[in-house]
Amino acid sequence: MFDLVSTHYDRTNALLSVGNASLWRVATTKAVNPQPGERILDIAAGTGTSSVALAHTGAHVVAADFSEGMIKVGRERHGDNPNVEFVQADATKLPFKDGEFDAVTISFGLRNVVEPKNALAEFYRVTKPGGRVVICEFSTPPFTPIRVGYFAYLNHVMPRIVKLASSNAEAYDYLGESIAAWPNQPTLSAWLRDAGYDAVAYRNLTVGIVALHRGIKTANAPAPTS
């Protein structure tokens, strides 16, 4: 599905988010806080827009995505950036060593993983002791009027925008349903703790339409049991 929308993916996201996508990217980059020389894994990186932002400080960013089409577009656009490396990868079976990354991040991609808890376990495995995870994902607005209006937008307005902007509108049919079915902020926080992360916290963005989740892999922490 993502192969089909890769060409106009960034443009469609900007329209669907009413311009908020860039603000969410800035907030996520600040939360990751990439430092020069760090190795960062950006999962579900798509065309690499988020990865380039993370690499701006001099960190080396591995932009991983399951979609071959997304990776192809990313390499075409950012292949000359020495701090960004594109890798096709399954979030539930990451082709990386234990404790390889100072930070692991995923933006609007965990919701698309068939087994998200397995993905979180993999994130924990490849995070260095003392490293961090940052997840930016659609969430549940806590205030009822906003929540009702938001889901009305998903069901009635968004499909019309997609038909105008996307290179394959049918591929977005699932989007509203997947957002509505996604767990709320406390539930995702619990999943992160179950994966082994400590100091788990979240912050709502845009009145809770999106939430930033963070966690730390304690230095010398044992692998979680399941």
BELFENZI-V446017 format. One record per backbone hydrogen bond with DSSP energy under -0.5 kcal/mol. CO is the residue of the C=O (numbers start at 1). NH is the residue of the N-H. If there is no record, write none. Layout:
BEGIN
co:CO nh:NH
co:CO nh:NH
END
This chain:
BEGIN
co:1 nh:5
co:2 nh:6
co:3 nh:6
co:6 nh:9
co:8 nh:12
co:9 nh:13
co:10 nh:14
co:11 nh:15
co:12 nh:16
co:13 nh:17
co:14 nh:19
co:15 nh:18
co:17 nh:20
co:19 nh:22
co:19 nh:23
co:20 nh:24
co:21 nh:25
co:22 nh:26
co:23 nh:27
co:24 nh:28
co:25 nh:29
co:26 nh:30
co:27 nh:31
co:28 nh:32
co:29 nh:33
co:29 nh:34
co:35 nh:38
co:38 nh:40
co:38 nh:60
co:39 nh:102
co:39 nh:103
co:40 nh:42
co:40 nh:62
co:41 nh:43
co:41 nh:105
co:42 nh:45
co:42 nh:64
co:43 nh:107
co:45 nh:48
co:48 nh:52
co:49 nh:53
co:50 nh:54
co:51 nh:55
co:52 nh:56
co:53 nh:56
co:54 nh:57
co:55 nh:58
co:58 nh:37
co:59 nh:61
co:60 nh:40
co:61 nh:63
co:61 nh:85
co:62 nh:42
co:62 nh:64
co:63 nh:87
co:64 nh:44
co:64 nh:45
co:65 nh:89
co:66 nh:68
co:67 nh:71
co:68 nh:72
co:69 nh:73
co:70 nh:74
co:71 nh:75
co:72 nh:76
co:73 nh:77
co:74 nh:78
co:75 nh:79
co:78 nh:81
co:80 nh:82
co:81 nh:84
co:83 nh:61
co:85 nh:63
co:87 nh:65
co:87 nh:89
co:89 nh:91
co:90 nh:93
co:93 nh:90
co:94 nh:96
co:97 nh:100
co:101 nh:128
co:102 nh:132
co:103 nh:41
co:104 nh:134
co:105 nh:43
co:106 nh:108
co:106 nh:136
co:109 nh:112
co:110 nh:113
co:113 nh:116
co:115 nh:118
co:115 nh:119
co:116 nh:120
co:117 nh:121
co:118 nh:122
co:119 nh:123
co:120 nh:124
co:121 nh:125
co:122 nh:126
co:123 nh:127
co:124 nh:127
co:125 nh:99
co:126 nh:101
co:128 nh:131
co:131 nh:217
co:132 nh:104
co:133 nh:215
co:134 nh:106
co:135 nh:137
co:135 nh:213
co:136 nh:108
co:137 nh:211
co:139 nh:141
co:142 nh:144
co:143 nh:147
co:144 nh:148
co:145 nh:149
co:146 nh:150
co:147 nh:151
co:148 nh:152
co:149 nh:153
co:150 nh:154
co:151 nh:155
co:152 nh:156
co:152 nh:157
co:153 nh:157
co:153 nh:158
co:157 nh:160
co:157 nh:161
co:158 nh:162
co:159 nh:163
co:160 nh:164
co:161 nh:164
co:161 nh:165
co:162 nh:166
co:168 nh:171
co:169 nh:172
co:170 nh:173
co:172 nh:175
co:174 nh:178
co:175 nh:179
co:176 nh:180
co:177 nh:181
co:178 nh:182
co:179 nh:182
co:184 nh:188
co:185 nh:189
co:186 nh:190
co:187 nh:191
co:188 nh:192
co:189 nh:193
co:190 nh:194
co:191 nh:195
co:192 nh:196
co:192 nh:197
co:193 nh:196
co:198 nh:216
co:201 nh:214
co:203 nh:212
co:205 nh:208
co:205 nh:209
co:205 nh:210
co:206 nh:209
co:209 nh:139
co:210 nh:205
co:211 nh:137
co:211 nh:213
co:212 nh:203
co:213 nh:135
co:214 nh:201
co:215 nh:133
co:216 nh:198
co:216 nh:218
co:217 nh:130
co:218 nh:221
END
